[in-house]
């Protein structure tokens, strides 16, 4: 491990669901599924799941703290789990599905304890936060079939994440908490209609269709980073178009048959906002064209990324 790269280790229940949230973040070199915290060397998946080893299912992340700080990793970790459940996670019960932060040095320990205390004081959960903060020990890489399961078996992964109750829990506890009344006050009528009622703004008559400044585009409601100017191009359609999102896992896609058409709608998971549609006629390697309403976005110029808490994206413009 070079000085640039650090390790972070988190147990959040089934490790299938703990890879994707971290995998496409800036400054993340690798996310590995494995076993840790137990007493058996080189355990198998079957042994761990049968609670014979004392191990947790966990992920170990190699990251650059200068690009994606450990505090942000912790924040993202909390948003994937039920930290009040001491007996497992969602439908998965047993010792191997407990949650924990495994710290690799005293600095990580202090940050983890502070993050846990902040979450407990936030009032987001009515029950005590029971996720443990533990010293990191040997980490055993899981069998290859479990690595990046969300990519290898995407249909089953999404089915499992929904069926286990994890996806619903995340939506209920971490999606935008603002009331409809608050949103009506904060958003313009057009922004409200686009994000809440799936409206489409006029082409060539919106804020960002021909916008060329360097920076990132964030969700107008949640502030979650969605797209970068480095992936923006003129598709000739009159709406801002991008070849890819900044964080693919922040977007959800579903079939849209409105107006007598068959299209793939794109929504933001955190705010559940309608963003636009994705088409397969883009110039990138996977031919995706994310055609997005300007009204669903807010632009953060590169000069203000650090100031507004998006410093990890400065690397895109260096």
Secondary structure in CASP SS format (residue, H / E / C, confidence):
PFRMAT SS
TARGET T0000
AUTHOR 0000-0000-0000
METHOD secondary structure of the structure
MODEL  1
X C 1.00
X C 1.00
X C 1.00
X C 1.00
X E 1.00
X E 1.00
X E 1.00
X E 1.00
X E 1.00
X E 1.00
X E 1.00
X E 1.00
X C 1.00
X C 1.00
X C 1.00
X H 1.00
X H 1.00
X H 1.00
X H 1.00
X H 1.00
X H 1.00
X H 1.00
X H 1.00
X C 1.00
X C 1.00
X C 1.00
X C 1.00
X E 1.00
X E 1.00
X E 1.00
X E 1.00
X E 1.00
X E 1.00
X E 1.00
X E 1.00
X E 1.00
X C 1.00
X C 1.00
X C 1.00
X C 1.00
X C 1.00
X C 1.00
X C 1.00
X C 1.00
X H 1.00
X H 1.00
X H 1.00
X H 1.00
X H 1.00
X C 1.00
X C 1.00
X C 1.00
X C 1.00
X C 1.00
X C 1.00
X E 1.00
X E 1.00
X E 1.00
X E 1.00
X E 1.00
X E 1.00
X E 1.00
X E 1.00
X E 1.00
X C 1.00
X C 1.00
X C 1.00
X C 1.00
X C 1.00
X H 1.00
X H 1.00
X H 1.00
X H 1.00
X H 1.00
X H 1.00
X H 1.00
X H 1.00
X H 1.00
X C 1.00
X C 1.00
X C 1.00
X C 1.00
X C 1.00
X C 1.00
X C 1.00
X C 1.00
X C 1.00
X E 1.00
X E 1.00
X C 1.00
X C 1.00
X E 1.00
X E 1.00
X C 1.00
X H 1.00
X H 1.00
X H 1.00
X C 1.00
X E 1.00
X E 1.00
X E 1.00
X E 1.00
X E 1.00
X C 1.00
X C 1.00
X H 1.00
X H 1.00
X H 1.00
X H 1.00
X H 1.00
X H 1.00
X H 1.00
X H 1.00
X H 1.00
X H 1.00
X H 1.00
X H 1.00
X H 1.00
X H 1.00
X H 1.00
X H 1.00
X H 1.00
X C 1.00
X C 1.00
X C 1.00
X C 1.00
X C 1.00
X C 1.00
X C 1.00
X C 1.00
X C 1.00
X E 1.00
X E 1.00
X E 1.00
X E 1.00
X C 1.00
X C 1.00
X C 1.00
X E 1.00
X E 1.00
X E 1.00
X C 1.00
X C 1.00
X H 1.00
X H 1.00
X H 1.00
X C 1.00
X C 1.00
X H 1.00
X H 1.00
X H 1.00
X H 1.00
X C 1.00
X H 1.00
X H 1.00
X H 1.00
X H 1.00
X H 1.00
X H 1.00
X H 1.00
X H 1.00
X H 1.00
X H 1.00
X C 1.00
X C 1.00
X H 1.00
X H 1.00
X H 1.00
X H 1.00
X H 1.00
X H 1.00
X H 1.00
X H 1.00
X H 1.00
X C 1.00
X C 1.00
X C 1.00
X C 1.00
X C 1.00
X H 1.00
X H 1.00
X H 1.00
X H 1.00
X H 1.00
X H 1.00
X H 1.00
X C 1.00
X C 1.00
X H 1.00
X H 1.00
X H 1.00
X H 1.00
X H 1.00
X H 1.00
X H 1.00
X H 1.00
X H 1.00
X C 1.00
X C 1.00
X C 1.00
X C 1.00
X C 1.00
X C 1.00
X C 1.00
X C 1.00
X C 1.00
X C 1.00
X C 1.00
X C 1.00
X C 1.00
X C 1.00
X C 1.00
X C 1.00
X C 1.00
X E 1.00
X E 1.00
X E 1.00
X E 1.00
X E 1.00
X C 1.00
X C 1.00
X C 1.00
X C 1.00
X C 1.00
X E 1.00
X E 1.00
X E 1.00
X E 1.00
X H 1.00
X H 1.00
X H 1.00
X E 1.00
X E 1.00
X C 1.00
X C 1.00
X C 1.00
X C 1.00
X C 1.00
X C 1.00
X E 1.00
X E 1.00
X E 1.00
X C 1.00
X C 1.00
X C 1.00
X C 1.00
X C 1.00
X H 1.00
X H 1.00
X H 1.00
X E 1.00
X E 1.00
X E 1.00
X E 1.00
X E 1.00
X E 1.00
X C 1.00
X H 1.00
X H 1.00
X H 1.00
X C 1.00
X C 1.00
X E 1.00
X E 1.00
X E 1.00
X E 1.00
X E 1.00
X E 1.00
X C 1.00
X C 1.00
X C 1.00
X C 1.00
X E 1.00
X E 1.00
X E 1.00
X E 1.00
X E 1.00
X E 1.00
X E 1.00
X C 1.00
X C 1.00
X C 1.00
X C 1.00
X C 1.00
X C 1.00
X C 1.00
X C 1.00
X C 1.00
X E 1.00
X E 1.00
X E 1.00
X E 1.00
X C 1.00
X H 1.00
X H 1.00
X H 1.00
X E 1.00
X E 1.00
X E 1.00
X E 1.00
X E 1.00
X H 1.00
X H 1.00
X H 1.00
X C 1.00
X C 1.00
X C 1.00
X C 1.00
X C 1.00
X C 1.00
X H 1.00
X H 1.00
X H 1.00
X H 1.00
X H 1.00
X H 1.00
X H 1.00
X C 1.00
END
